[in-house]
Amino acid sequence: MKNCPVHRDGRMEGISMRSKIVCSVLGILFVGSSLLLAQEKGQEHEAEESTSEEAAPEGGEEPSAPVVTAPAILVRERRKDSTWVVRSTGQRPAPEAVDLVREVPGGAVNDNGPVSSQIQLRGMFGPRIPVRIEGMPIEPVGPNWMDPPLQELPTVLLGSLEVSRGIASVDRGAETIGGFVTAHTVGHHFAKETPFLFEGSTDLAFRGIDRGLTAGTELSGASRHHRIELQGSLDRGDSISFPGGEIPASSHERYTYGATYQGRFKEHGFSLRFLRNDTKASGNPVLPMDIRFVKTNRVAGEYHHGTRGKDLFLEARVSAMSGDHEMDNFSVRPSPEDPMAYRLADVSAKTLDFDLSTAIPFARENEAKFGLDGRFENHDMRILNPNSEAFFVDAFNDVSRDRFSLFGVLRGSLHPRWRGELGGRYTRVAMDAGQVDISEMLPPPAHALKDAFNAAERNQVANMFDLVAKLEFLVLRNQQIRFDRGDLALRLEGGRKGRAPSYLERYAWIPLEVTAGLADGNNYVGTIELDPEISNEAAFGLLWRGERSLLSSRIFFRKVDGYITGVPFDETPGQIDSEAEMVSNVNGDPTPLRWSNVDALFQGIDLSVGISPLPHWFVQGILNYVRGKRQDIDDDLYRISPLNGRSRISYRRSAFSISAEGVFVAPQHAVSATNNESPSSGYALGNLFFQVYWKNALSLGAGVENITNQRYHDHLSGMNRVASPDLQAGEPLPGAGRNFFITLQASW
């Protein structure tokens, strides 16, 4: 710790915010290790303090070793595929499940609104990170991703998140270029000892920061062979407070409903699921419009045969989604003064997905898995002015994106100390778009763009091949090292992943700020002939799993050929000498960007440390760093998370727990000049959590976030787009102020 200068009163002086973050996390590790050394080797924790309880791993895989964490969350890295499993225990009050991604090494959140935040993993976000909920692939309805995938499952209904932050295994799905996330509901059980089992849970959270309420209930009734579950939730909140006032257009209102039927008979199992999301008017202060409503209905059916890991396992799944969405610039935020400036976007989407796979065990702990899957999408979007029936723009009309993919993977033990995985996948994506139309009242340049798009060859096909290899070497096995006993493993991962362009990137024919939630303030035009993104990635990791400690680190390098991002529309940015620039200028941006293929490089490190130094005490630290750069020009990539760390120390007994948390974020100066991205300052926040338990059936929590009520700007939140007395348009969107909250969780 001699490289971390500290003042006598405990203040760090003469060093940067970046150094403070590193020193803080290293300090946690140092203190925790010192406390461990002070303990006798034979000292054990009380039974009720065990952290071995694990969310059921997918497919019957071996449970992971525990990461010792604060009681607010439980985080573990699953042994066989290095997937991180995050479980919420109902202590945090945030309405969005995506907030738990911050607890995963390499994880961050792009904040576009109270119900519109996106996952970021190692610098990638948006369509590069597929998401599933209980096996259902989740595709947003809105082209600006105001309804990102995890919005479909609020925190109060969430059981766990599984996060593959690096090179996802090929059986995770197609186009997993940036990782993979799957979410599970709380989940209940079939009856075993009684003919009938009735279970349920209720969660409540009250937040002072937005005078918000989050509530959810799950009810389950089951026999030995049948189970029915009903679930529902509501989220409401007014404008979010910050030191200096309220953030405009930051209120929200959302309702979710679900029903599940499951049946099992010997080796056969099947299920039917229904999930509905009904989001009312909700704000998006960093986007040009707000949510008027989002309504989605999702249904899924699943069948499986056999027991994974013991005999031939067959799994089949089909799911469908139908969604409608409207967004506008006058319902939540102040209305434009000019009646002709009112805009309303009417959006609809439909998807159909299928999966079929079989897993064949062989030898000892080895498995071969093969499968195929596909998706069929259709999207439409029309822009209207409610004050003028003659105004309309078909931004997207009858757009289709159909994907077919097949894969094979071998994984298992090559030797008692060697574990490996090798997989390959082929994916074909076919896309097309119907002809578009606009109202006669629009100027000639807009009609010229329409005619050019309608005359273009819009049918496009992309073929991609993925390859993933992973190797783990167990250096030490059940070895006593000073203060702990456990395993030390080295991991090496390499892979090639592909992603075909989204329909926005190909078919945005008229300059609009429709960008899957980039929130950079630029208008974009698509490029029909875009090539797929091809990512080549390598990662090296060290993993220590002990009885009372864990250390997991990864160094990664990801080179992406054909990375799709915005570039200047032509060689003369600022000179309005094309139809696209003329139209974009009328729409408020004289320098539009064009989706294009460039070369990019991501590199960084993420680190997680967990220690249980004393009975009842838990210490955890996370450190994340990623740098994303263009390789074709001297510029950084847009909206990359700055260096950040998170530390937590907690004390837990069978009847209560208390936790103190520090969040540290460094300044971000590596910003994209192409996207007009502004640098941001660093900051540090303190949070405090308290929770009491009663017979594992009831818990009451309370706490405060941002204890000092500090004003700060999260670099991933972007710039405010809504002028108000407290915050001007163009200012960095401030983070939430001091938040007092209460949570209640009951189960039976």
C-alpha angles and dihedrals in degrees: 000000000000091000091062107076110210128187118234091255091055098262119133110229136183096020135100127256088251091058091046091056094050092045093049094053092043088049091057090052092047095049093044092050092049091053090050092053089055092060127087114252093238097052111120135188124249115265095250091058095061114126097195095108107116136193106247106272117234116264095006095290122167113279116250128245112263125262107213106236144160116280092250089078140003117220126185138168112226112230104222100050104012090240114156116231116204121190125190118215094195098259101114114076101209114123095218124080089208089077089075089065087076088069092062121085107256092018128128139155130237103215111213097153143325093289100019106070120136134214118251120192120182091335098314126107145153119039091358090076112057117206132204130190113204088337095311114124107231119215120180117241096211122076089219092052094239084151102046116185100266090051085081092069116047120208094255091062096041120109101174145337123223111204126190099190098176134027103352117212113258092244089063090077147273125301093019091149095143101033136278137263130193124183129205129198121234091273130200137212146257117249115267113164097024132047091241133025125195118192136166147160137204128197129191130181129181119194127195096197093073100008083249136169127201119183134168139172134192123190124188132184119184145171124190092279107023135049132181123191131186125190139177140167143180132204124191132169140159126219114318116248125227133173099286103030140303131325108243120236093014102121122111144188125188139164128192130189132185144173131190135189120191130181133183132185117176105299095354126090133171139169143188121206136188125188127179128187120195111180116180128198107327132166132248105183095179094052130070093245140030132226113275090177142324119202121179133169119196128185129181138179126197137185130184135177128198134008119291112242095012106063141347108320121200123187131181129178138176127182138173137194134196118185142174126194137178127189129179145169099236113046101070104014124050112288120251115261091229112069089211090060093065112115132188123179118205111201134180133177139180129190136182121192134182134183131187123177143156129202120203119194119211138170113351117334091338127130140182116203128187132177152143132222140175146187133205118197135183125186136184132177130177124182117214142177111222088206094056123044090191094064121089140136124194098216091174126007126186093337114178130193115181123182132189123182141169131189147179130198137180120199137165146085118329091180134351087271100034128073123176147173133200123180142163135194137188119204131185121191120190119190136183140163134206125235117282133219138197135194120275091239093071118099124264096259090062091051090049091055091048093051093047092051094047090050094049126098100255100173107102134173129195126192120196137180122204126197126183129182126179130179131184125189118195103218096177126020123199088338126166110230114179101283104015147028122228151096130303117202137177120213132199122185132179134170153149119230133179137203127188118220118274120243089255092056093049105035108032093121099167122052107260136146091250103131112141088265102308089145094198095131094241129125114233136207122199129233114220095201097055117148123226121267112252117198124195111191138178128184135182122199144182121207128186116184113187136167091254105014145041135193121186123174135168133190111196140185122191123182113190118197112201095013106183114232140131121286129175110288093239142351093278107056111185094029109101097215104132137063091247093053091046092054092042091051090055087050091055103265119090092182107053123182128230125218106246143162115256135160118258139180128206121189135162150110136258126194136189125189126185126179137172099200099171136011108288093009125111129184127187136175135181128191124187132184129169133163122196120193138174112241097198095057137014099268139109126240120258127263099003116166113250124232106292142169138193128198132182137181122189142176117212135186130170091266104036147006136201127195136186118199135190124199117196125187126180125217115273114222097152094091135152115261089188091061094041089241117177124221119245137214127242126248144177128220134191126212132185128200132186128182136175126198135205121198094322087286105086135033131178120197136185135173151138130246123203090018095191093048089236120183109230142152122231106218090219093057097073128203129324114254099184121079116220138155090263100041132026125220110263095031119122109267107251123228122246118284128228109329123197113191144174127205131191126192126182130176135177 
